[in-house]
Amino acid sequence: MTVVGPFGLSVRDQALEADVQAGLAAVEEGLLEATKSDVPFITEAAQHLVRAGGKRFRPLLVMLAAQFGDPHTPGVVPSAVVVELTHLATLYHDDVMDEADVRRGVASANARWGNSVAVLTGDFLFARASHILADLGPEAVRIQAEAFERLVTGQILETAGPRDGRDPIDHYLDVIAGKTGSLIAVAGRFGAMMSGADETTVNILTQYGERLGTAFQLADDVLDIASDSHESGKTPGTDLREGIPTLPVLHLRALADGERGTDKDRELSDLLAGDLTDDARHAEALAGLRAHPALEQARRDTVRYAEEARATLAPLPECMAKAALEGLCDSVVHRAG
């Protein structure tokens, strides 16, 4: 058994592995080239997270989706670079909004250089992604623009919170479909589209990416609670500290507010609703949520979305690329295990 990329996807076909590895290596070169500037400080800031590594989940999906056409078509690698640059740019902005100190096991850009540099570096990456995108044609530009609009809308909806009468869990799932699912859907779409796959296949891989993206974010929610910083590459409980209600917290609140809620549920819910900037209160809240059934419910939701993604692939022909995409579903679930 062999492995493709740091995401840990197992692939049983040497030709497929070699093809995907070559594509990912080309993407890595493309990322370094796209983040160079005539100003050395900008290059340092822009390459900060590139050099920190990462799973390269989105480029991996582009490469696998491209297997349903001609994976060596010139637009495949640049489209993967565009998707990853866009993702990296959002991380710079997210860390500013979350006041995060650690990202991918290194100091976040805002912790190292301040918020202004972090925001502007994110903008620089968006600009470089747009420059590459312009060479991929107007349809690619439109697809990316629509996805970016959804991504920003999801972020705004998260900040604004659910409207009166809206179920908070339904609202949250809409948020992450925009914030995370939209760009991962583009990864599947670009890979298939740039490789010349037929329209049906393009649509299937777009839908697959959307569902897998939701599962991917839900797995991150679980990791934020359940893992330590060594596993996740960032400070555990960051969302808790910032008062961002992720799925485990929302499940806890729903239980605490319902008829089946216990005093212990309500006490933990009240603790989570309070000020968690204090390290002792934050540690108590994190420990309480780790031991609560709400965390297991979030894991089950992750599995459900991953299985929906797998089911989306059913109409595609049986091949090693399809098996690898199914394996990605397993890998996402494993992260939340």
C-alpha positions as a Markdown table, in Angstrom:
| # | Residue | x | y | z |
|---|---|---|---|---|
| 1 | Met | 0.0 | 0.0 | 0.0 |
| 2 | Thr | 1.3 | 3.4 | -0.9 |
| 3 | Val | 0.4 | 6.9 | 0.3 |
| 4 | Val | -0.4 | 10.1 | -1.6 |
| 5 | Gly | 0.5 | 13.4 | 0.1 |
| 6 | Pro | 0.5 | 14.5 | 3.7 |
| 7 | Phe | -3.2 | 14.0 | 4.0 |
| 8 | Gly | -2.5 | 10.2 | 4.2 |
| 9 | Leu | -4.6 | 9.0 | 1.4 |
| 10 | Ser | -3.9 | 5.3 | 0.6 |
| 11 | Val | -3.6 | 4.5 | -3.1 |
| 12 | Arg | -3.1 | 1.0 | -4.5 |
| 13 | Asp | -2.2 | 1.9 | -8.0 |
| 14 | Gln | 1.4 | 2.9 | -8.7 |
| 15 | Ala | 0.6 | 4.7 | -11.9 |
| 16 | Leu | -2.1 | 6.8 | -10.2 |
| 17 | Glu | 0.2 | 7.5 | -7.3 |
| 18 | Ala | 3.0 | 8.7 | -9.5 |
| 19 | Asp | 0.7 | 10.9 | -11.6 |
| 20 | Val | -0.9 | 12.5 | -8.5 |
| 21 | Gln | 2.5 | 13.0 | -6.8 |
| 22 | Ala | 3.9 | 14.6 | -9.9 |
| 23 | Gly | 0.9 | 16.9 | -10.0 |
| 24 | Leu | 1.2 | 17.9 | -6.3 |
| 25 | Ala | 5.0 | 18.6 | -6.8 |
| 26 | Ala | 4.1 | 20.9 | -9.6 |
| 27 | Val | 1.5 | 22.6 | -7.5 |
| 28 | Glu | 4.1 | 23.1 | -4.8 |
| 29 | Glu | 6.5 | 24.8 | -7.3 |
| 30 | Gly | 3.6 | 26.9 | -8.5 |
| 31 | Leu | 2.7 | 28.1 | -5.0 |
| 32 | Leu | 6.3 | 29.2 | -4.3 |
| 33 | Glu | 6.5 | 30.9 | -7.7 |
| 34 | Ala | 3.1 | 32.7 | -7.2 |
| 35 | Thr | 4.1 | 34.0 | -3.7 |
| 36 | Lys | 7.3 | 35.6 | -4.9 |
| 37 | Ser | 7.5 | 39.4 | -4.9 |
| 38 | Asp | 10.1 | 42.0 | -5.8 |
| 39 | Val | 9.8 | 43.1 | -2.2 |
| 40 | Pro | 11.6 | 40.4 | 0.0 |
| 41 | Phe | 9.4 | 41.1 | 3.0 |
| 42 | Ile | 6.3 | 40.4 | 1.0 |
| 43 | Thr | 7.8 | 37.1 | -0.2 |
| 44 | Glu | 8.6 | 36.1 | 3.3 |
| 45 | Ala | 5.1 | 36.9 | 4.6 |
| 46 | Ala | 3.4 | 35.3 | 1.6 |
| 47 | Gln | 5.4 | 32.1 | 1.8 |
| 48 | His | 5.1 | 31.8 | 5.5 |
| 49 | Leu | 2.1 | 29.4 | 5.4 |
| 50 | Val | 3.2 | 27.8 | 2.1 |
| 51 | Arg | 6.5 | 26.7 | 3.7 |
| 52 | Ala | 4.7 | 25.6 | 6.9 |
| 53 | Gly | 3.2 | 22.8 | 4.8 |
| 54 | Gly | -0.3 | 21.6 | 5.2 |
| 55 | Lys | -2.4 | 18.8 | 3.8 |
| 56 | Arg | -2.8 | 20.2 | 0.3 |
| 57 | Phe | -6.3 | 18.6 | 0.5 |
| 58 | Arg | -7.7 | 20.9 | -2.2 |
| 59 | Pro | -4.9 | 20.3 | -4.8 |
| 60 | Leu | -5.1 | 16.6 | -4.1 |
| 61 | Leu | -8.8 | 16.7 | -5.0 |
| 62 | Val | -8.0 | 18.6 | -8.2 |
| 63 | Met | -5.5 | 16.0 | -9.2 |
| 64 | Leu | -7.8 | 13.1 | -8.5 |
| 65 | Ala | -10.8 | 14.7 | -10.3 |
| 66 | Ala | -8.6 | 15.3 | -13.3 |
| 67 | Gln | -8.1 | 11.6 | -13.7 |
| 68 | Phe | -11.6 | 11.4 | -15.2 |
| 69 | Gly | -10.3 | 13.3 | -18.2 |
| 70 | Asp | -6.7 | 14.0 | -19.3 |
| 71 | Pro | -4.8 | 14.9 | -16.1 |
| 72 | His | -1.9 | 16.3 | -18.1 |
| 73 | Thr | -4.0 | 19.1 | -19.6 |
| 74 | Pro | -2.1 | 22.4 | -19.1 |
| 75 | Gly | -4.9 | 24.0 | -16.9 |
| 76 | Val | -5.0 | 21.3 | -14.2 |
| 77 | Val | -2.0 | 22.4 | -12.1 |
| 78 | Pro | -2.6 | 26.1 | -12.3 |
| 79 | Ser | -6.2 | 25.6 | -11.3 |
| 80 | Ala | -5.0 | 23.7 | -8.2 |
| 81 | Val | -2.6 | 26.5 | -7.4 |
| 82 | Val | -5.5 | 29.0 | -7.6 |
| 83 | Val | -7.6 | 27.0 | -5.2 |
| 84 | Glu | -4.8 | 26.5 | -2.7 |
| 85 | Leu | -3.8 | 30.2 | -2.9 |
| 86 | Thr | -7.3 | 31.2 | -2.2 |
| 87 | His | -7.5 | 28.8 | 0.7 |
| 88 | Leu | -4.2 | 30.1 | 2.1 |
| 89 | Ala | -5.4 | 33.7 | 1.8 |
| 90 | Thr | -8.5 | 32.9 | 3.9 |
| 91 | Leu | -6.3 | 31.4 | 6.6 |
| 92 | Tyr | -4.4 | 34.7 | 7.0 |
| 93 | His | -7.7 | 36.5 | 7.3 |
| 94 | Asp | -9.2 | 33.9 | 9.6 |
| 95 | Asp | -6.3 | 34.1 | 12.0 |
| 96 | Val | -6.8 | 37.8 | 12.3 |
| 97 | Met | -10.5 | 37.5 | 13.1 |
| 98 | Asp | -9.9 | 34.6 | 15.5 |
| 99 | Glu | -6.8 | 36.3 | 17.0 |
| 100 | Ala | -5.0 | 32.9 | 16.6 |
| 101 | Asp | -1.4 | 32.5 | 17.7 |
| 102 | Val | -0.6 | 29.3 | 15.9 |
| 103 | Arg | -1.3 | 28.0 | 12.4 |
| 104 | Arg | 0.1 | 24.7 | 11.0 |
| 105 | Gly | 2.5 | 24.4 | 13.9 |
| 106 | Val | 4.1 | 27.8 | 13.4 |
| 107 | Ala | 3.4 | 31.3 | 14.7 |
| 108 | Ser | 0.4 | 32.7 | 12.8 |
| 109 | Ala | 1.2 | 35.7 | 10.5 |
| 110 | Asn | -0.7 | 38.1 | 12.7 |
| 111 | Ala | 1.2 | 36.9 | 15.8 |
| 112 | Arg | 4.5 | 37.4 | 14.0 |
| 113 | Trp | 3.9 | 40.6 | 12.1 |
| 114 | Gly | 0.6 | 42.1 | 13.3 |
| 115 | Asn | -2.9 | 42.2 | 11.9 |
| 116 | Ser | -2.3 | 44.7 | 9.2 |
| 117 | Val | 0.5 | 42.7 | 7.5 |
| 118 | Ala | -1.6 | 39.5 | 7.8 |
| 119 | Val | -4.7 | 41.0 | 6.2 |
| 120 | Leu | -2.6 | 42.6 | 3.4 |
| 121 | Thr | -0.7 | 39.4 | 2.8 |
| 122 | Gly | -4.0 | 37.6 | 2.4 |
| 123 | Asp | -5.1 | 40.2 | -0.1 |
| 124 | Phe | -1.8 | 39.7 | -2.0 |
| 125 | Leu | -2.5 | 36.0 | -2.3 |
| 126 | Phe | -6.0 | 36.7 | -3.6 |
| 127 | Ala | -4.4 | 39.0 | -6.2 |
| 128 | Arg | -1.9 | 36.4 | -7.3 |
| 129 | Ala | -4.7 | 33.8 | -7.5 |
| 130 | Ser | -6.7 | 36.1 | -9.8 |
| 131 | His | -3.7 | 36.7 | -12.0 |
| 132 | Ile | -3.3 | 32.9 | -12.6 |
| 133 | Leu | -7.1 | 32.5 | -13.0 |
| 134 | Ala | -7.2 | 35.1 | -15.8 |
| 135 | Asp | -5.2 | 32.7 | -18.0 |
| 136 | Leu | -7.7 | 29.8 | -17.4 |
| 137 | Gly | -10.6 | 31.5 | -19.2 |
| 138 | Pro | -13.8 | 33.4 | -18.3 |
| 139 | Glu | -15.7 | 30.3 | -17.2 |
| 140 | Ala | -13.0 | 29.6 | -14.6 |
| 141 | Val | -13.1 | 33.2 | -13.4 |
| 142 | Arg | -16.9 | 33.1 | -13.0 |
| 143 | Ile | -16.7 | 29.8 | -11.1 |
| 144 | Gln | -14.1 | 31.2 | -8.7 |
| 145 | Ala | -16.0 | 34.4 | -8.3 |
| 146 | Glu | -19.2 | 32.6 | -7.3 |
| 147 | Ala | -17.3 | 30.4 | -4.9 |
| 148 | Phe | -15.6 | 33.4 | -3.3 |
| 149 | Glu | -18.9 | 35.1 | -2.9 |
| 150 | Arg | -20.3 | 32.1 | -1.1 |
| 151 | Leu | -17.2 | 31.8 | 1.0 |
| 152 | Val | -17.4 | 35.5 | 2.2 |
| 153 | Thr | -21.2 | 35.2 | 2.6 |
| 154 | Gly | -20.6 | 32.2 | 4.9 |
| 155 | Gln | -18.1 | 34.1 | 6.9 |
| 156 | Ile | -20.6 | 37.0 | 7.3 |
| 157 | Leu | -23.4 | 34.7 | 8.3 |
| 158 | Glu | -21.2 | 33.2 | 10.9 |
| 159 | Thr | -20.4 | 36.6 | 12.3 |
| 160 | Ala | -24.0 | 37.7 | 12.2 |
| 161 | Gly | -25.4 | 34.6 | 13.7 |
| 162 | Pro | -28.8 | 32.9 | 12.9 |
| 163 | Arg | -31.8 | 35.1 | 12.4 |
| 164 | Asp | -34.7 | 34.8 | 14.9 |
| 165 | Gly | -36.5 | 31.5 | 14.7 |
| 166 | Arg | -33.8 | 29.8 | 12.6 |
| 167 | Asp | -32.4 | 26.6 | 13.9 |
| 168 | Pro | -28.8 | 27.3 | 14.9 |
| 169 | Ile | -27.5 | 24.0 | 13.7 |
| 170 | Asp | -29.2 | 24.4 | 10.2 |
| 171 | His | -27.7 | 28.0 | 10.1 |
| 172 | Tyr | -24.2 | 26.6 | 11.0 |
| 173 | Leu | -24.4 | 23.9 | 8.3 |
| 174 | Asp | -25.2 | 26.7 | 5.8 |
| 175 | Val | -22.3 | 28.7 | 7.0 |
| 176 | Ile | -19.7 | 25.9 | 6.5 |
| 177 | Ala | -21.2 | 24.9 | 3.2 |
| 178 | Gly | -20.2 | 28.5 | 2.1 |
| 179 | Lys | -17.0 | 28.9 | 4.1 |
| 180 | Thr | -15.5 | 25.5 | 3.4 |
| 181 | Gly | -17.7 | 23.4 | 1.0 |
| 182 | Ser | -17.7 | 26.1 | -1.8 |
| 183 | Leu | -14.0 | 26.1 | -2.4 |
| 184 | Ile | -13.6 | 22.3 | -2.1 |
| 185 | Ala | -16.4 | 22.0 | -4.6 |
| 186 | Val | -14.4 | 24.2 | -6.9 |
| 187 | Ala | -11.4 | 21.9 | -6.5 |
| 188 | Gly | -13.5 | 18.9 | -7.7 |
| 189 | Arg | -15.0 | 21.0 | -10.5 |
| 190 | Phe | -11.7 | 22.5 | -11.8 |
| 191 | Gly | -10.0 | 19.2 | -11.8 |
| 192 | Ala | -12.7 | 17.6 | -13.9 |
| 193 | Met | -13.4 | 20.6 | -16.1 |
| 194 | Met | -9.8 | 21.4 | -16.9 |
| 195 | Ser | -9.0 | 17.8 | -17.8 |
| 196 | Gly | -11.9 | 17.8 | -20.3 |
| 197 | Ala | -14.2 | 15.4 | -18.4 |
| 198 | Asp | -17.9 | 15.4 | -19.6 |
| 199 | Glu | -20.4 | 17.7 | -18.0 |
| 200 | Thr | -22.1 | 14.9 | -16.0 |
| 201 | Thr | -18.8 | 14.0 | -14.4 |
| 202 | Val | -18.0 | 17.6 | -13.7 |
| 203 | Asn | -21.3 | 18.0 | -11.9 |
| 204 | Ile | -20.8 | 14.8 | -9.9 |
| 205 | Leu | -17.4 | 15.8 | -8.7 |
| 206 | Thr | -18.6 | 19.3 | -7.8 |
| 207 | Gln | -21.4 | 17.9 | -5.6 |
| 208 | Tyr | -18.9 | 15.4 | -4.1 |
| 209 | Gly | -16.6 | 18.3 | -3.2 |
| 210 | Glu | -19.4 | 20.2 | -1.6 |
| 211 | Arg | -20.4 | 17.4 | 0.7 |
| 212 | Leu | -16.8 | 16.3 | 1.4 |
| 213 | Gly | -16.0 | 19.9 | 2.3 |
| 214 | Thr | -18.8 | 20.0 | 4.9 |
| 215 | Ala | -17.5 | 16.7 | 6.4 |
| 216 | Phe | -14.0 | 18.1 | 6.3 |
| 217 | Gln | -15.0 | 21.2 | 8.3 |
| 218 | Leu | -17.0 | 19.1 | 10.8 |
| 219 | Ala | -14.0 | 17.0 | 11.3 |
| 220 | Asp | -12.0 | 20.2 | 12.0 |
| 221 | Asp | -14.7 | 21.1 | 14.6 |
| 222 | Val | -14.2 | 17.8 | 16.3 |
| 223 | Leu | -10.4 | 18.2 | 16.2 |
| 224 | Asp | -10.5 | 21.7 | 17.7 |
| 225 | Ile | -12.1 | 20.1 | 20.8 |
| 226 | Ala | -10.6 | 16.6 | 20.9 |
| 227 | Ser | -7.0 | 17.0 | 19.7 |
| 228 | Asp | -3.9 | 18.6 | 21.1 |
| 229 | Ser | -1.8 | 21.2 | 19.3 |
| 230 | His | 0.7 | 18.6 | 18.1 |
| 231 | Glu | -2.1 | 16.8 | 16.1 |
| 232 | Ser | -4.0 | 19.8 | 14.7 |
| 233 | Gly | -1.1 | 22.2 | 14.2 |
| 234 | Lys | -3.0 | 25.0 | 16.0 |
| 235 | Thr | -4.1 | 25.8 | 19.5 |
| 236 | Pro | -6.9 | 23.5 | 20.7 |
| 237 | Gly | -10.1 | 25.2 | 21.7 |
| 238 | Thr | -9.4 | 28.3 | 19.6 |
| 239 | Asp | -13.1 | 28.5 | 18.5 |
| 240 | Leu | -14.2 | 28.0 | 22.1 |
| 241 | Arg | -12.0 | 30.9 | 23.3 |
| 242 | Glu | -13.3 | 33.2 | 20.6 |
| 243 | Gly | -16.9 | 32.3 | 21.3 |
| 244 | Ile | -17.4 | 30.7 | 17.9 |
| 245 | Pro | -20.2 | 28.1 | 18.2 |
| 246 | Thr | -19.1 | 25.0 | 16.3 |
| 247 | Leu | -21.2 | 21.9 | 15.9 |
| 248 | Pro | -20.3 | 20.2 | 19.2 |
| 249 | Val | -21.2 | 23.4 | 21.1 |
| 250 | Leu | -24.5 | 23.7 | 19.2 |
| 251 | His | -25.4 | 20.1 | 19.9 |
| 252 | Leu | -24.7 | 20.8 | 23.6 |
| 253 | Arg | -26.9 | 23.9 | 23.6 |
| 254 | Ala | -29.7 | 22.1 | 21.9 |
| 255 | Leu | -29.6 | 19.4 | 24.5 |
| 256 | Ala | -29.3 | 21.8 | 27.4 |
| 257 | Asp | -32.3 | 23.9 | 26.2 |
| 258 | Gly | -34.5 | 20.8 | 25.6 |
| 259 | Glu | -36.6 | 18.7 | 27.8 |
| 260 | Arg | -34.0 | 16.0 | 28.1 |
| 261 | Gly | -31.3 | 18.4 | 29.2 |
| 262 | Thr | -29.7 | 17.8 | 32.6 |
| 263 | Asp | -28.4 | 20.3 | 35.1 |
| 264 | Lys | -24.9 | 19.2 | 34.1 |
| 265 | Asp | -25.7 | 20.0 | 30.5 |
| 266 | Arg | -27.0 | 23.4 | 31.4 |
| 267 | Glu | -24.0 | 24.2 | 33.6 |
| 268 | Leu | -21.6 | 23.3 | 30.8 |
| 269 | Ser | -23.6 | 25.3 | 28.3 |
| 270 | Asp | -23.5 | 28.3 | 30.7 |
| 271 | Leu | -19.8 | 28.0 | 31.1 |
| 272 | Leu | -19.3 | 27.9 | 27.3 |
| 273 | Ala | -21.5 | 31.0 | 26.9 |
| 274 | Gly | -19.3 | 32.9 | 29.4 |
| 275 | Asp | -15.9 | 34.5 | 29.1 |
| 276 | Leu | -13.4 | 31.9 | 28.1 |
| 277 | Thr | -10.4 | 34.1 | 27.7 |
| 278 | Asp | -9.4 | 33.0 | 31.2 |
| 279 | Asp | -7.1 | 30.0 | 30.8 |
| 280 | Ala | -8.6 | 28.1 | 33.8 |
| 281 | Arg | -12.2 | 28.6 | 32.5 |
| 282 | His | -11.1 | 27.7 | 29.0 |
| 283 | Ala | -9.5 | 24.5 | 30.2 |
| 284 | Glu | -12.5 | 23.5 | 32.2 |
| 285 | Ala | -14.8 | 24.1 | 29.2 |
| 286 | Leu | -12.6 | 22.1 | 26.9 |
| 287 | Ala | -12.4 | 19.2 | 29.3 |
| 288 | Gly | -16.2 | 19.3 | 29.8 |
| 289 | Leu | -16.9 | 19.3 | 26.1 |
| 290 | Arg | -14.4 | 16.5 | 25.4 |
| 291 | Ala | -16.3 | 14.3 | 27.8 |
| 292 | His | -19.8 | 15.2 | 26.6 |
| 293 | Pro | -22.0 | 13.2 | 24.2 |
| 294 | Ala | -22.3 | 16.3 | 22.0 |
| 295 | Leu | -18.8 | 15.7 | 20.7 |
| 296 | Glu | -19.8 | 12.2 | 19.7 |
| 297 | Gln | -22.9 | 13.5 | 17.9 |
| 298 | Ala | -20.7 | 15.9 | 15.9 |
| 299 | Arg | -18.5 | 12.9 | 15.0 |
| 300 | Arg | -21.7 | 11.1 | 13.7 |
| 301 | Asp | -22.6 | 14.1 | 11.6 |
| 302 | Thr | -19.1 | 14.1 | 10.1 |
| 303 | Val | -19.6 | 10.4 | 9.1 |
| 304 | Arg | -23.0 | 11.1 | 7.6 |
| 305 | Tyr | -21.7 | 13.9 | 5.3 |
| 306 | Ala | -18.7 | 11.8 | 4.3 |
| 307 | Glu | -21.0 | 9.0 | 3.4 |
| 308 | Glu | -23.2 | 11.3 | 1.4 |
| 309 | Ala | -20.1 | 12.4 | -0.5 |
| 310 | Arg | -19.2 | 8.8 | -1.2 |
| 311 | Ala | -22.8 | 8.1 | -2.5 |
| 312 | Thr | -22.5 | 11.0 | -4.9 |
| 313 | Leu | -19.7 | 9.1 | -6.7 |
| 314 | Ala | -21.9 | 6.1 | -7.5 |
| 315 | Pro | -22.6 | 6.9 | -11.1 |
| 316 | Leu | -18.9 | 7.3 | -12.0 |
| 317 | Pro | -17.2 | 4.3 | -13.6 |
| 318 | Glu | -15.2 | 2.0 | -11.3 |
| 319 | Cys | -11.5 | 2.9 | -11.5 |
| 320 | Met | -8.6 | 3.6 | -9.2 |
| 321 | Ala | -9.3 | 7.3 | -9.1 |
| 322 | Lys | -12.9 | 6.7 | -7.9 |
| 323 | Ala | -11.5 | 4.3 | -5.2 |
| 324 | Ala | -9.1 | 7.1 | -4.2 |
| 325 | Leu | -11.9 | 9.6 | -3.9 |
| 326 | Glu | -13.9 | 7.1 | -1.8 |
| 327 | Gly | -10.7 | 6.8 | 0.3 |
| 328 | Leu | -10.7 | 10.5 | 0.9 |
| 329 | Cys | -14.1 | 10.1 | 2.6 |
| 330 | Asp | -12.6 | 7.5 | 4.9 |
| 331 | Ser | -9.6 | 9.8 | 5.6 |
| 332 | Val | -11.9 | 12.7 | 6.6 |
| 333 | Val | -13.8 | 10.5 | 9.0 |
| 334 | His | -10.6 | 9.1 | 10.5 |
| 335 | Arg | -9.5 | 12.7 | 11.3 |
| 336 | Ala | -12.6 | 13.0 | 13.5 |
| 337 | Gly | -12.2 | 9.6 | 15.1 |
